[in-house]
Amino acid sequence: MLRMESDSGWWLITHPDHARLAGDFAAAWGNAQFRRPEPRVRVLKGIACHDDGWTARDAHPTITRQGKPSAFSTELVGKYSAFEEIDLEDYLAVRDRAVRIVAQQDPYAGLLISMHTYNLLTAHADRSTIAPPGLIVLDAFLARQREYQRALLVDIAEDATLSAAESTHQTIEEHFRLLQACDNLSLLACVAYEAPAHLLHPLPLNDGGAAEVSVHPLAPRHFRLTPWPFAQPQLIFKFPARHVEGKLFPDAQTLESAFHAAPIEQLTVMLSA
């Protein structure tokens, strides 16, 4: 779950809906300067479906120790530092499911999701918030992900529908970076981030180079991107969210009831050159 604070409560956005927004960004990606992803359908599937494993978990939102909805928020942008708030084994099981349910349909898309998962839990995870027994569990999970990635690479190398260029490590790395970029931009939008940011990695250009994209908030859920990676000078996207009244909840059941009683509404995010 992701949360965005309002005057009277919280907007809650599910992980799969956040991922669909990331997929919408990826579908619009590319112009005279920035390279469009190819194989397009398979890359877009990986980006749009990278959190499909969260569907069941997000149907039962929980609360933090303070009584807030337990969800990704502005405080967690750029880091994973709240492991003391979650059941680590359950969390890793969700992450593993998110990889495998897509990889079983499309190894290429699944590999991108596994690389994304691995990166989140190595480059961005705060290991100091994990107890020593949990670190053993985490490291074993990461080792299994690396092993699974090697198996997926074998499947990709044997896939006659992919061109030689599309199956190279360099191209796969570029698509992983695009997933990271679109995921991060969606996170910024879904929590209405108010500080300057960037899209994590240099992103591929048509001339063979790469450029880092900066994100500058102009208004709530309105951002200017520099350099501009889309064909149109301004884009508006929609994503579903539910609003729950109240800042703190006595228990998870109260939050869950409020969440399911709330109507699904459409929020917008605007991107400008």
Buried (B, 14 or more C-beta within 10 A) or exposed (E): BBBBBEEEBBBBBBBBBBBBBBBBBBBBBBBEBBBBBBBEEBBBBBBBBBBBBBBEBBEEBBBBEEBBBBBBBBEBBBEBBBBBBBEBEEBBBBBBBBBBBBBEEBBBBBBBBBBBBBBBBBEBBEBEBBEEEBEEBBEEBBEEBEEBBEEBBEBBEEBEEBEEEBBBEEBBBBBBBBBBBBBBBBBBBBBBBEEEBBBBBBBBBEEEEBBEBBBBBEEEBBBBBEBBBBEEEEBEBEBBBBBBEBBEBEEBEBBBEBBEEBEEEEBEBBBBB
